[in-house]
Amino acid sequence: MEHDVTWGNRRFQLSRPMIMGVLNITPDSFSDGGENLDPEVAVQQAKKLFDAGADIIDVGGESTRPGAKQVTLSLERSRVIPVIKELSRLDIPVSIDTQKPELMQEAIDSGACLVNDVSGAKTPEVASLVAETGVGICVMHMQGSPRDMQNNPSYSNVVEEVLDYLNKKVAALVGAGVSLGQILIDPGFGFGKKLEHNVSLLQNLTKFREIGCPILVGLSRKSMLGLITEKQDSADRLGSSVAAAIFAVGQGADIVRVHDVNETRDALVAWQFFSDGTLSE
């Protein structure tokens, strides 16, 4: 992507890879669960990620790890809204990671400029909300739900099936009045996929550029990397996470969603310099 995009009142450059920093305000997320439950701690972690080079902070109050249970709207709201309000006051761009339209609206009202919806905007209200507010929307592919998505996922052709799903989702959003420039797509690595499915999607990521939307990938610290490197602890997957991010960008990813912002940023700066001799701004 060589152009800029505007989500809500925020403008972002896609002439270089963007970094989305992960901020999970949950007790049970697979990697950083329990670390940011205190709002003040969450805000400080977000500031740290932003200062390290994150372009946007993805705030989530409900875990979507395999087997995760749903939380109530009130609980999810109490976790994320105070943090989003404070980050907006600090002029830090925020995306809201949720499947609940009511919370999306509250988050946007509190300053969020992007909705990260792992359910793929399956609720009709999501399209209307995005069209009315002008925020960005990331639609992701997931086979099943977080509770059951890793119970033997299967595909005839994972690349074609995920590509077809995302094409239809984008067409439906555009049909509902959302502009193409507001939409991001995410193949959903680890969401209802076995290792071979994830690898196939990653190796064929360039095919997803035909949809015409920026591509977001979330590979950071995921179990697929643990399988490859034989690292059981997600905290030990820094090296493979950075390698995955670099490979994804080389395959056409525009945005990488990561826990380790500083290391990923340095790797991307070096990768870009070695590739074309330019330094990121």
ROKE-903314 format. One record per residue (C-alpha): residue number from 1; x, y, z. Coordinates in Angstrom, 1 decimal. Example, Ala and Ser with C-alpha at 12.3 -4.5 7.8 and 13.67 -1.06 7.14 Angstrom:
2
<seq=1 | c1=12.3 | c2=-4.5 | c3=7.8>
<seq=2 | c1=13.7 | c2=-1.1 | c3=7.1>
% end
This chain:
281
<seq=1 | c1=0.0 | c2=0.0 | c3=0.0>
<seq=2 | c1=1.4 | c2=3.4 | c3=-1.1>
<seq=3 | c1=-1.4 | c2=5.6 | c3=0.1>
<seq=4 | c1=-2.6 | c2=7.1 | c3=3.4>
<seq=5 | c1=-5.8 | c2=6.0 | c3=5.2>
<seq=6 | c1=-8.1 | c2=8.0 | c3=7.5>
<seq=7 | c1=-9.9 | c2=6.2 | c3=10.3>
<seq=8 | c1=-12.1 | c2=8.4 | c3=12.3>
<seq=9 | c1=-10.0 | c2=11.5 | c3=13.0>
<seq=10 | c1=-6.7 | c2=9.8 | c3=12.5>
<seq=11 | c1=-4.5 | c2=9.6 | c3=9.4>
<seq=12 | c1=-2.0 | c2=6.8 | c3=9.0>
<seq=13 | c1=0.7 | c2=6.3 | c3=6.4>
<seq=14 | c1=0.8 | c2=2.9 | c3=4.7>
<seq=15 | c1=3.9 | c2=3.7 | c3=2.6>
<seq=16 | c1=5.7 | c2=1.7 | c3=5.4>
<seq=17 | c1=4.6 | c2=-1.2 | c3=7.6>
<seq=18 | c1=2.6 | c2=-0.2 | c3=10.6>
<seq=19 | c1=2.9 | c2=-1.6 | c3=14.0>
<seq=20 | c1=-0.1 | c2=-2.3 | c3=16.2>
<seq=21 | c1=0.8 | c2=-2.8 | c3=19.9>
<seq=22 | c1=-1.2 | c2=-5.4 | c3=21.8>
<seq=23 | c1=-2.8 | c2=-4.3 | c3=25.1>
<seq=24 | c1=-4.9 | c2=-7.1 | c3=26.7>
<seq=25 | c1=-6.8 | c2=-6.0 | c3=29.8>
<seq=26 | c1=-7.8 | c2=-9.5 | c3=30.7>
<seq=27 | c1=-6.9 | c2=-12.1 | c3=33.3>
<seq=28 | c1=-6.7 | c2=-14.9 | c3=30.8>
<seq=29 | c1=-5.1 | c2=-13.8 | c3=27.5>
<seq=30 | c1=-2.6 | c2=-16.4 | c3=26.4>
<seq=31 | c1=0.5 | c2=-14.2 | c3=26.7>
<seq=32 | c1=0.0 | c2=-11.1 | c3=28.8>
<seq=33 | c1=-3.1 | c2=-12.1 | c3=30.8>
<seq=34 | c1=-3.4 | c2=-10.5 | c3=34.2>
<seq=35 | c1=-0.5 | c2=-8.0 | c3=33.6>
<seq=36 | c1=-2.7 | c2=-5.0 | c3=32.7>
<seq=37 | c1=-5.9 | c2=-5.3 | c3=34.8>
<seq=38 | c1=-5.1 | c2=-2.2 | c3=36.8>
<seq=39 | c1=-6.1 | c2=0.8 | c3=34.5>
<seq=40 | c1=-3.0 | c2=2.8 | c3=35.5>
<seq=41 | c1=-0.8 | c2=-0.1 | c3=34.7>
<seq=42 | c1=-2.6 | c2=-0.6 | c3=31.4>
<seq=43 | c1=-2.1 | c2=3.1 | c3=30.4>
<seq=44 | c1=1.6 | c2=3.0 | c3=31.3>
<seq=45 | c1=2.1 | c2=-0.2 | c3=29.2>
<seq=46 | c1=0.3 | c2=1.5 | c3=26.3>
<seq=47 | c1=2.6 | c2=4.5 | c3=26.6>
<seq=48 | c1=5.6 | c2=2.2 | c3=26.7>
<seq=49 | c1=4.4 | c2=0.5 | c3=23.5>
<seq=50 | c1=3.7 | c2=3.8 | c3=21.8>
<seq=51 | c1=7.0 | c2=5.3 | c3=22.7>
<seq=52 | c1=8.7 | c2=2.2 | c3=21.4>
<seq=53 | c1=7.2 | c2=2.7 | c3=18.0>
<seq=54 | c1=3.6 | c2=1.4 | c3=17.9>
<seq=55 | c1=1.4 | c2=3.4 | c3=15.5>
<seq=56 | c1=-1.7 | c2=2.3 | c3=17.2>
<seq=57 | c1=-2.6 | c2=0.4 | c3=20.5>
<seq=58 | c1=-5.1 | c2=-2.4 | c3=20.2>
<seq=59 | c1=-7.1 | c2=-2.5 | c3=23.5>
<seq=60 | c1=-9.0 | c2=-5.6 | c3=24.3>
<seq=61 | c1=-11.0 | c2=-6.6 | c3=27.4>
<seq=62 | c1=-12.1 | c2=-10.2 | c3=26.4>
<seq=63 | c1=-9.6 | c2=-13.0 | c3=25.7>
<seq=64 | c1=-10.0 | c2=-14.7 | c3=22.3>
<seq=65 | c1=-7.4 | c2=-17.5 | c3=23.0>
<seq=66 | c1=-8.5 | c2=-21.0 | c3=22.2>
<seq=67 | c1=-11.1 | c2=-22.1 | c3=24.8>
<seq=68 | c1=-11.7 | c2=-18.6 | c3=26.1>
<seq=69 | c1=-15.1 | c2=-17.9 | c3=27.6>
<seq=70 | c1=-17.2 | c2=-14.8 | c3=26.8>
<seq=71 | c1=-17.4 | c2=-12.0 | c3=29.3>
<seq=72 | c1=-20.4 | c2=-9.7 | c3=29.9>
<seq=73 | c1=-20.7 | c2=-6.3 | c3=28.2>
<seq=74 | c1=-20.5 | c2=-4.5 | c3=31.6>
<seq=75 | c1=-17.3 | c2=-6.3 | c3=32.6>
<seq=76 | c1=-15.6 | c2=-5.8 | c3=29.2>
<seq=77 | c1=-16.7 | c2=-2.1 | c3=29.3>
<seq=78 | c1=-15.2 | c2=-1.6 | c3=32.8>
<seq=79 | c1=-11.9 | c2=-2.9 | c3=31.6>
<seq=80 | c1=-11.4 | c2=-1.0 | c3=28.4>
<seq=81 | c1=-13.3 | c2=2.3 | c3=28.4>
<seq=82 | c1=-11.4 | c2=4.1 | c3=31.2>
<seq=83 | c1=-8.1 | c2=3.2 | c3=29.5>
<seq=84 | c1=-9.3 | c2=4.3 | c3=26.0>
<seq=85 | c1=-10.4 | c2=7.6 | c3=27.4>
<seq=86 | c1=-7.0 | c2=8.2 | c3=29.0>
<seq=87 | c1=-5.1 | c2=7.1 | c3=25.9>
<seq=88 | c1=-7.2 | c2=9.4 | c3=23.8>
<seq=89 | c1=-6.5 | c2=12.3 | c3=26.2>
<seq=90 | c1=-2.8 | c2=11.5 | c3=25.7>
<seq=91 | c1=-3.3 | c2=11.6 | c3=21.9>
<seq=92 | c1=-2.3 | c2=8.0 | c3=21.5>
<seq=93 | c1=-4.3 | c2=6.3 | c3=18.6>
<seq=94 | c1=-6.4 | c2=3.4 | c3=19.8>
<seq=95 | c1=-8.3 | c2=0.5 | c3=18.2>
<seq=96 | c1=-10.9 | c2=-1.5 | c3=20.2>
<seq=97 | c1=-10.7 | c2=-5.3 | c3=20.0>
<seq=98 | c1=-14.2 | c2=-6.5 | c3=20.6>
<seq=99 | c1=-17.1 | c2=-8.3 | c3=19.0>
<seq=100 | c1=-19.8 | c2=-6.3 | c3=20.8>
<seq=101 | c1=-21.4 | c2=-3.4 | c3=18.8>
<seq=102 | c1=-22.5 | c2=-1.6 | c3=22.0>
<seq=103 | c1=-18.9 | c2=-1.5 | c3=23.2>
<seq=104 | c1=-17.6 | c2=-0.5 | c3=19.8>
<seq=105 | c1=-19.9 | c2=2.6 | c3=19.9>
<seq=106 | c1=-18.7 | c2=3.5 | c3=23.4>
<seq=107 | c1=-15.1 | c2=3.0 | c3=22.5>
<seq=108 | c1=-15.5 | c2=5.2 | c3=19.4>
<seq=109 | c1=-17.2 | c2=7.8 | c3=21.5>
<seq=110 | c1=-14.2 | c2=7.6 | c3=23.9>
<seq=111 | c1=-11.7 | c2=8.2 | c3=21.1>
<seq=112 | c1=-11.0 | c2=4.8 | c3=19.3>
<seq=113 | c1=-10.4 | c2=5.2 | c3=15.6>
<seq=114 | c1=-10.5 | c2=1.5 | c3=14.6>
<seq=115 | c1=-12.6 | c2=-1.5 | c3=15.3>
<seq=116 | c1=-10.8 | c2=-4.8 | c3=15.4>
<seq=117 | c1=-13.6 | c2=-7.4 | c3=15.1>
<seq=118 | c1=-12.4 | c2=-11.1 | c3=15.2>
<seq=119 | c1=-16.0 | c2=-12.2 | c3=14.4>
<seq=120 | c1=-15.7 | c2=-10.6 | c3=11.0>
<seq=121 | c1=-18.4 | c2=-8.0 | c3=11.5>
<seq=122 | c1=-21.1 | c2=-10.7 | c3=11.6>
<seq=123 | c1=-23.5 | c2=-8.4 | c3=13.5>
<seq=124 | c1=-25.3 | c2=-6.1 | c3=11.0>
<seq=125 | c1=-25.0 | c2=-3.1 | c3=13.4>
<seq=126 | c1=-21.3 | c2=-3.2 | c3=13.0>
<seq=127 | c1=-21.4 | c2=-2.1 | c3=9.3>
<seq=128 | c1=-23.9 | c2=0.7 | c3=10.1>
<seq=129 | c1=-21.8 | c2=1.9 | c3=13.0>
<seq=130 | c1=-18.6 | c2=2.0 | c3=10.9>
<seq=131 | c1=-20.3 | c2=3.7 | c3=8.0>
<seq=132 | c1=-21.8 | c2=6.4 | c3=10.3>
<seq=133 | c1=-18.7 | c2=7.2 | c3=12.3>
<seq=134 | c1=-16.0 | c2=6.8 | c3=9.6>
<seq=135 | c1=-13.7 | c2=4.7 | c3=11.8>
<seq=136 | c1=-11.6 | c2=1.9 | c3=10.4>
<seq=137 | c1=-12.8 | c2=-1.8 | c3=10.6>
<seq=138 | c1=-10.6 | c2=-4.9 | c3=10.6>
<seq=139 | c1=-12.5 | c2=-8.0 | c3=9.6>
<seq=140 | c1=-10.9 | c2=-11.3 | c3=10.4>
<seq=141 | c1=-11.5 | c2=-14.9 | c3=9.4>
<seq=142 | c1=-12.2 | c2=-17.4 | c3=12.1>
<seq=143 | c1=-13.5 | c2=-20.9 | c3=11.8>
<seq=144 | c1=-15.9 | c2=-21.5 | c3=14.7>
<seq=145 | c1=-15.6 | c2=-19.4 | c3=17.9>
<seq=146 | c1=-12.8 | c2=-19.0 | c3=20.4>
<seq=147 | c1=-14.4 | c2=-21.7 | c3=22.6>
<seq=148 | c1=-14.2 | c2=-24.3 | c3=19.9>
<seq=149 | c1=-12.1 | c2=-23.0 | c3=17.0>
<seq=150 | c1=-9.1 | c2=-25.3 | c3=17.6>
<seq=151 | c1=-11.3 | c2=-28.5 | c3=17.8>
<seq=152 | c1=-9.9 | c2=-30.1 | c3=14.7>
<seq=153 | c1=-10.3 | c2=-27.3 | c3=12.1>
<seq=154 | c1=-10.4 | c2=-28.5 | c3=8.5>
<seq=155 | c1=-10.4 | c2=-27.0 | c3=5.0>
<seq=156 | c1=-10.4 | c2=-28.2 | c3=1.5>
<seq=157 | c1=-8.2 | c2=-25.3 | c3=0.4>
<seq=158 | c1=-7.5 | c2=-22.9 | c3=3.3>
<seq=159 | c1=-6.2 | c2=-20.1 | c3=1.1>
<seq=160 | c1=-9.1 | c2=-20.0 | c3=-1.3>
<seq=161 | c1=-11.7 | c2=-20.4 | c3=1.5>
<seq=162 | c1=-10.3 | c2=-17.6 | c3=3.6>
<seq=163 | c1=-9.9 | c2=-15.4 | c3=0.5>
<seq=164 | c1=-13.5 | c2=-16.0 | c3=-0.5>
<seq=165 | c1=-14.7 | c2=-15.3 | c3=3.0>
<seq=166 | c1=-12.9 | c2=-12.0 | c3=3.3>
<seq=167 | c1=-13.9 | c2=-10.9 | c3=-0.2>
<seq=168 | c1=-17.5 | c2=-11.5 | c3=0.7>
<seq=169 | c1=-17.1 | c2=-9.6 | c3=4.0>
<seq=170 | c1=-15.5 | c2=-6.6 | c3=2.3>
<seq=171 | c1=-18.3 | c2=-6.6 | c3=-0.4>
<seq=172 | c1=-21.0 | c2=-6.7 | c3=2.3>
<seq=173 | c1=-19.4 | c2=-3.8 | c3=4.2>
<seq=174 | c1=-19.1 | c2=-1.7 | c3=1.0>
<seq=175 | c1=-22.7 | c2=-2.5 | c3=0.2>
<seq=176 | c1=-23.6 | c2=-1.2 | c3=3.6>
<seq=177 | c1=-22.0 | c2=2.1 | c3=3.0>
<seq=178 | c1=-18.5 | c2=1.6 | c3=4.4>
<seq=179 | c1=-15.7 | c2=2.9 | c3=2.1>
<seq=180 | c1=-13.0 | c2=0.6 | c3=0.9>
<seq=181 | c1=-10.4 | c2=2.8 | c3=2.6>
<seq=182 | c1=-11.9 | c2=2.1 | c3=6.0>
<seq=183 | c1=-11.5 | c2=-1.7 | c3=5.7>
<seq=184 | c1=-8.6 | c2=-3.9 | c3=6.8>
<seq=185 | c1=-8.5 | c2=-7.7 | c3=6.4>
<seq=186 | c1=-6.9 | c2=-10.3 | c3=8.6>
<seq=187 | c1=-6.6 | c2=-14.0 | c3=7.6>
<seq=188 | c1=-6.9 | c2=-14.9 | c3=11.3>
<seq=189 | c1=-3.7 | c2=-16.8 | c3=12.1>
<seq=190 | c1=-4.4 | c2=-19.3 | c3=14.9>
<seq=191 | c1=-8.2 | c2=-18.8 | c3=14.8>
<seq=192 | c1=-9.5 | c2=-22.1 | c3=13.7>
<seq=193 | c1=-6.4 | c2=-23.2 | c3=11.9>
<seq=194 | c1=-3.8 | c2=-25.9 | c3=12.3>
<seq=195 | c1=-0.1 | c2=-25.2 | c3=11.8>
<seq=196 | c1=-0.2 | c2=-26.3 | c3=8.1>
<seq=197 | c1=-3.1 | c2=-23.9 | c3=7.5>
<seq=198 | c1=-1.3 | c2=-21.0 | c3=9.1>
<seq=199 | c1=1.8 | c2=-21.7 | c3=7.1>
<seq=200 | c1=-0.1 | c2=-21.9 | c3=3.8>
<seq=201 | c1=-1.9 | c2=-18.6 | c3=4.5>
<seq=202 | c1=1.4 | c2=-16.9 | c3=5.4>
<seq=203 | c1=3.2 | c2=-18.2 | c3=2.3>
<seq=204 | c1=0.3 | c2=-17.1 | c3=0.1>
<seq=205 | c1=-0.4 | c2=-13.8 | c3=1.7>
<seq=206 | c1=0.3 | c2=-11.8 | c3=-1.5>
<seq=207 | c1=-2.9 | c2=-13.3 | c3=-2.9>
<seq=208 | c1=-5.0 | c2=-11.4 | c3=-0.4>
<seq=209 | c1=-3.8 | c2=-8.1 | c3=-1.9>
<seq=210 | c1=-6.2 | c2=-8.6 | c3=-4.7>
<seq=211 | c1=-9.0 | c2=-7.7 | c3=-2.3>
<seq=212 | c1=-7.7 | c2=-4.1 | c3=-2.3>
<seq=213 | c1=-7.6 | c2=-3.5 | c3=1.5>
<seq=214 | c1=-4.6 | c2=-3.3 | c3=3.8>
<seq=215 | c1=-3.6 | c2=-6.6 | c3=5.4>
<seq=216 | c1=-3.2 | c2=-7.0 | c3=9.1>
<seq=217 | c1=-1.5 | c2=-10.1 | c3=10.6>
<seq=218 | c1=-1.3 | c2=-11.2 | c3=14.2>
<seq=219 | c1=1.4 | c2=-13.8 | c3=14.6>
<seq=220 | c1=3.1 | c2=-12.5 | c3=17.8>
<seq=221 | c1=4.0 | c2=-15.2 | c3=20.4>
<seq=222 | c1=1.3 | c2=-17.6 | c3=19.0>
<seq=223 | c1=1.3 | c2=-21.4 | c3=19.6>
<seq=224 | c1=2.2 | c2=-22.0 | c3=15.9>
<seq=225 | c1=5.6 | c2=-20.4 | c3=16.7>
<seq=226 | c1=5.9 | c2=-22.6 | c3=19.7>
<seq=227 | c1=5.3 | c2=-25.7 | c3=17.6>
<seq=228 | c1=8.0 | c2=-24.6 | c3=15.1>
<seq=229 | c1=10.6 | c2=-23.7 | c3=17.7>
<seq=230 | c1=9.6 | c2=-26.1 | c3=20.5>
<seq=231 | c1=9.1 | c2=-23.2 | c3=22.9>
<seq=232 | c1=6.2 | c2=-24.0 | c3=25.3>
<seq=233 | c1=6.3 | c2=-20.6 | c3=27.1>
<seq=234 | c1=4.9 | c2=-17.8 | c3=24.9>
<seq=235 | c1=7.4 | c2=-15.4 | c3=26.5>
<seq=236 | c1=10.2 | c2=-17.4 | c3=24.8>
<seq=237 | c1=8.9 | c2=-16.8 | c3=21.3>
<seq=238 | c1=10.4 | c2=-13.3 | c3=20.8>
<seq=239 | c1=12.8 | c2=-14.4 | c3=18.0>
<seq=240 | c1=10.2 | c2=-16.4 | c3=16.1>
<seq=241 | c1=7.6 | c2=-13.6 | c3=16.5>
<seq=242 | c1=10.0 | c2=-11.0 | c3=15.0>
<seq=243 | c1=10.9 | c2=-13.4 | c3=12.2>
<seq=244 | c1=7.2 | c2=-14.0 | c3=11.4>
<seq=245 | c1=6.5 | c2=-10.3 | c3=11.3>
<seq=246 | c1=9.3 | c2=-9.6 | c3=8.9>
<seq=247 | c1=8.3 | c2=-12.5 | c3=6.7>
<seq=248 | c1=4.7 | c2=-11.4 | c3=6.7>
<seq=249 | c1=5.7 | c2=-7.8 | c3=5.7>
<seq=250 | c1=7.8 | c2=-9.3 | c3=2.9>
<seq=251 | c1=4.7 | c2=-11.2 | c3=1.7>
<seq=252 | c1=2.6 | c2=-8.1 | c3=1.6>
<seq=253 | c1=1.3 | c2=-7.4 | c3=5.2>
<seq=254 | c1=0.7 | c2=-3.7 | c3=5.9>
<seq=255 | c1=0.2 | c2=-3.9 | c3=9.6>
<seq=256 | c1=1.7 | c2=-6.3 | c3=12.2>
<seq=257 | c1=0.0 | c2=-6.8 | c3=15.5>
<seq=258 | c1=2.7 | c2=-7.5 | c3=18.1>
<seq=259 | c1=3.5 | c2=-7.7 | c3=21.8>
<seq=260 | c1=7.2 | c2=-6.9 | c3=21.4>
<seq=261 | c1=7.0 | c2=-3.5 | c3=19.7>
<seq=262 | c1=10.6 | c2=-2.3 | c3=20.2>
<seq=263 | c1=12.2 | c2=-5.4 | c3=18.8>
<seq=264 | c1=9.8 | c2=-5.6 | c3=15.9>
<seq=265 | c1=10.2 | c2=-1.9 | c3=15.1>
<seq=266 | c1=14.0 | c2=-2.3 | c3=15.0>
<seq=267 | c1=13.8 | c2=-5.4 | c3=12.8>
<seq=268 | c1=11.4 | c2=-3.6 | c3=10.3>
<seq=269 | c1=13.7 | c2=-0.5 | c3=10.1>
<seq=270 | c1=16.7 | c2=-2.7 | c3=9.3>
<seq=271 | c1=14.7 | c2=-4.9 | c3=6.9>
<seq=272 | c1=13.5 | c2=-1.8 | c3=5.0>
<seq=273 | c1=16.9 | c2=-0.3 | c3=4.9>
<seq=274 | c1=18.5 | c2=-3.5 | c3=3.6>
<seq=275 | c1=15.6 | c2=-3.8 | c3=1.1>
<seq=276 | c1=15.6 | c2=-0.3 | c3=-0.5>
<seq=277 | c1=18.2 | c2=1.8 | c3=1.4>
<seq=278 | c1=15.6 | c2=4.1 | c3=3.0>
<seq=279 | c1=15.0 | c2=4.8 | c3=6.7>
<seq=280 | c1=11.6 | c2=4.9 | c3=8.2>
<seq=281 | c1=10.4 | c2=8.4 | c3=9.3>
% end
